Every structure is written in C-alpha cells, then in structure tokens.
Amino acid sequence: MDVNRLAESKHRAFMPRRRFRKLARDNIQGVTRPAIRRLARRGGVYRISNEIYEEARRALKDRLTEIIRRIVHVMDSGTTPGHERKVVTTRDVRPSPLSNALASPLQQDTATCPTVSSTTGNPTNPTRQRTRDK
C-alpha cells in the first residue's frame, strides 16, 4: 500500500461534509394554510375556498411590504449624527391617532370601514348609525 495514498484517505475522512442547504423559495409560502385558517377563524370566517390562500398570502405580502417601506423611511429619517436608530418600536408601526400626517393606511381606512356590531352581529358603519323605529 502506498503511504501517500493512505495519508490522503485519512485526510478525507476528517474533512467536514458540505452542509445541506434548502432550496430558495418565496418566504411568503411559510405562511401556511393552517395559519391562514386560524386568522380567518379569528375574523369570523366559517368556510374558506382554496383560492383564498394564495390571495391571502398576496395581500399579506403587499401589506408587510408597505409597512416595512414606511418603517425604513422612519428609521432613516430619525437618525442623528453619531447615533443611528436600530430598534423599531410599536409607535413606528402604528403612530398615535393625533398625528394624522403619519397615520398608517390601516388607521385611515377604519373611519369608513364597516364593522360588526357586538350586540347583533350585523355589519354597521360607524359614520352612519341606524336608529331603531319604536
């Protein structure tokens, strides 16, 4: 047996293997069907069509993209020389209602968005309250 060949085989035995990597995929696929079902159940939905899952992922991705874009803008504009902000707070994501200029689209839409009445379970619009005939 050749000595060089023996040394070479021992060297290979102790070399670490290449690490297995998952294939790259769109991370929004990590929002699973059961997760979407749980969110829908929390919103009061009983049955869900198959097409809803992709639509929900698309809507979630669009909303998160908009939120992250705004947060990056807030973080960049909040830097001072010698000190850079690195922590995102809840006030960055959802500013106070007093600052309408910085209000998120979610806050702006709630004024006209129909809500569900807690007593009757029927949709109501807060801007147009119905009165009962007595």
C-alpha positions as CSV (number, residue, x, y, z in Angstrom):
1,M,0.0,0.0,0.0
2,D,1.3,3.4,-0.9
3,V,1.9,5.7,2.1
4,N,0.8,8.8,0.2
5,R,-2.5,7.2,-0.7
6,L,-3.1,6.2,3.0
7,A,-2.4,9.7,4.2
8,E,-4.8,11.1,1.6
9,S,-7.6,8.8,2.6
10,K,-7.2,9.7,6.3
11,H,-7.3,13.3,5.4
12,R,-10.5,12.9,3.6
13,A,-12.1,11.1,6.4
14,F,-11.8,14.1,8.7
15,M,-13.0,16.7,6.3
16,P,-16.4,18.1,7.1
17,R,-19.2,17.4,4.7
18,R,-20.7,20.2,2.8
19,R,-23.8,21.5,4.5
20,F,-27.2,20.8,3.0
21,R,-29.0,23.9,2.0
22,K,-32.7,24.2,1.4
23,L,-33.7,25.4,-2.0
24,A,-34.5,29.1,-2.2
25,R,-38.3,29.7,-2.2
26,D,-40.5,32.7,-1.6
27,N,-40.7,33.2,2.1
28,I,-44.4,34.1,2.0
29,Q,-45.0,30.3,1.5
30,G,-44.0,30.0,5.1
31,V,-47.4,31.4,6.0
32,T,-49.1,28.0,5.9
33,R,-52.7,27.1,5.2
34,P,-53.5,26.4,8.8
35,A,-52.1,29.8,9.8
36,I,-54.4,31.5,7.2
37,R,-57.3,29.4,8.5
38,R,-56.6,30.5,12.1
39,L,-56.5,34.1,11.0
40,A,-59.8,33.7,9.1
41,R,-61.4,31.9,12.1
42,R,-60.4,34.8,14.3
43,G,-62.1,37.1,11.8
44,G,-65.3,35.1,12.0
45,V,-65.0,33.1,8.7
46,Y,-66.5,29.6,8.7
47,R,-65.6,28.2,5.3
48,I,-62.6,29.0,3.1
49,S,-62.2,28.4,-0.6
50,N,-58.9,27.1,-2.0
51,E,-58.3,30.3,-4.0
52,I,-58.3,32.3,-0.8
53,Y,-54.9,31.0,0.4
54,E,-52.8,32.5,-2.4
55,E,-54.9,35.7,-2.3
56,A,-54.3,36.0,1.4
57,R,-50.6,35.5,1.0
58,R,-50.5,38.1,-1.7
59,A,-52.4,40.6,0.4
60,L,-50.2,39.9,3.4
61,K,-47.1,40.3,1.4
62,D,-48.3,43.6,-0.1
63,R,-49.3,44.9,3.4
64,L,-46.0,43.9,5.0
65,T,-44.0,45.4,2.1
66,E,-45.8,48.7,2.7
67,I,-45.3,48.6,6.4
68,I,-41.6,47.8,6.1
69,R,-41.1,50.5,3.5
70,R,-42.6,53.1,5.9
71,I,-40.6,51.8,8.8
72,V,-37.3,52.0,6.8
73,H,-38.2,55.6,5.9
74,V,-39.0,56.4,9.6
75,M,-35.7,54.8,10.7
76,D,-33.7,56.6,8.1
77,S,-35.2,60.0,8.9
78,G,-34.8,59.5,12.6
79,T,-31.0,59.3,12.6
80,T,-28.9,61.9,14.1
81,P,-25.1,62.3,13.6
82,G,-23.3,59.8,15.7
83,H,-26.4,57.9,16.6
84,E,-28.4,55.6,14.4
85,R,-31.7,54.1,15.4
86,K,-31.7,50.3,15.3
87,V,-34.8,49.4,17.2
88,V,-38.3,49.5,15.7
89,T,-41.0,50.3,18.3
90,T,-44.8,49.9,18.1
91,R,-45.1,53.7,17.7
92,D,-43.1,53.4,14.4
93,V,-45.6,50.8,13.1
94,R,-48.7,52.4,14.4
95,P,-48.4,56.1,15.2
96,S,-50.7,57.9,17.6
97,P,-54.1,58.9,16.2
98,L,-53.2,62.5,16.9
99,S,-50.6,62.6,14.1
100,N,-52.8,62.2,11.1
101,A,-50.0,63.1,8.7
102,L,-48.1,59.9,9.8
103,A,-51.2,57.7,10.2
104,S,-50.9,54.3,8.5
105,P,-53.4,53.3,5.8
106,L,-55.0,50.9,8.2
107,Q,-55.8,53.8,10.6
108,Q,-57.1,56.0,7.8
109,D,-59.5,53.3,6.5
110,T,-61.1,52.5,9.8
111,A,-63.2,55.6,9.8
112,T,-65.2,54.4,6.8
113,C,-64.8,50.6,7.2
114,P,-67.9,48.7,8.2
115,T,-67.6,47.0,11.5
116,V,-69.6,44.2,13.1
117,S,-71.9,45.1,15.9
118,S,-71.0,43.3,19.1
119,T,-74.7,43.0,20.2
120,T,-76.4,42.0,16.9
121,G,-73.5,40.6,14.9
122,N,-74.7,42.6,11.9
123,P,-72.3,44.9,9.9
124,T,-72.6,48.5,10.9
125,N,-70.9,51.6,9.6
126,P,-69.8,53.9,12.4
127,T,-70.4,57.0,10.2
128,R,-74.0,56.1,9.6
129,Q,-75.6,54.7,12.7
130,R,-79.1,53.3,12.1
131,T,-81.8,54.1,14.7
132,R,-84.5,51.6,15.5
133,D,-88.1,52.5,14.9
134,K,-90.0,52.5,18.1
